[in-house]
Amino acid sequence: MRHCDEETAIRRLKDADLVIFNIHGGGFRVGHAVMYMETFISWLEEIKSRHGLNAVILSVEYGLAPKHKYPGPVLECVEAYKYVTESLSIPASKVVLTGDSAGGALVLETLVRTYAPGLLTNPDALAAKNKIDLPAGMVLVSPLVTANSTSESWKKFEKTDLVSFALKKLIYKEFLDSKCVNVDTLPIINLSGQLQYGFNRFAPKNVMIFVGDKEVMRDDILAMAETVRTDGYAHVKVHCENYEHDWYLIREIVKQKDKPMLKRYDESFADFAVKAINEAAVVDPGEIIESLEPLQAVSKILQDIAPPTSNIIVV
């Protein structure tokens, strides 16, 4: 594996046809930016082979609990997103955000804090004046969308799913610092309940969601998807299979006989991402100041594991 310099990393981002901005999951406590390397490589290969486009994955290496508590990690994600879209002048119209589990929650709050920060405290707040357009698309895999744990799917699958009451308690303690903070006042707890309309204030028009039929958060995820659909702004595609939490990215969960569906879904991901950037409005580059000054957090580029991995960047 070789590392190349930050200037090369920045140039690769700027030259890409499509930028996948990824925020990994792991309950805010575990995981790392390239934990889904197999899937990342597949995405890049499918986008190239099916559409002839050059995609780059930028994956955020944010701080983990208990050392890093809310809102620190989400602010890191916001900084990384603004660096890409503002400092580097990469049009948001060629950016697709992806996030799984806790990463899904970070994706949603990153968009809100970037485009409509008033929503953190007021559900009727208007979008902020912004010099960057909304991103082209968003893919959420088993996203954490609410702190509630009273749904039927919670009751039915809590004993068998990867997500449990014990994990929720640990997140409250280590990430939300429940011993010192009234967590009920935190935006990450209340955001999903407040967002019932006006998704055009912060969300892209194309949304894809993966959910497990046997995961505790199933009912809440499907309810959120229906809320977005009812709002009438975004096009929402939901993929649901008879597996547990995060099955699409934690591929060890999927039985051997069902493995072929993962390739089909990678193909669907590629088609979705390309469709999203094709439909997205083009940002006027004259409105954004050009900057090639490297972000200090850009730490490495992974190369030569396989041909596409030169296009996986960790920040």
Protein Blocks (a to p, Z undefined) as FASTA:
>chain_A
ZZddfklmmmmmmmpmbdcddddeeehmgccfklmmmmmmmmmmmmmmmnopacdddddd
ddddfkbccfklmmmmmmmmmmmmmmnopafklcccddehjlmmmmmmmmmmmmmmmlmm
omkbccdddfbdcdfbdcdehiafbfbfkbfklmmmmmmmmbdfklmmmmmmmmnommlp
cfklpmklmmmmmmmghklmmpcfbdcddddfkbfklmmmmmmmmmmmmnomaccddddd
dbdehklmmmmlpcfklmmmmmmmmmmmmmmmmmmmmmpccddfklpccdfbdcfklmbd
cehkbmklmmcccZZ
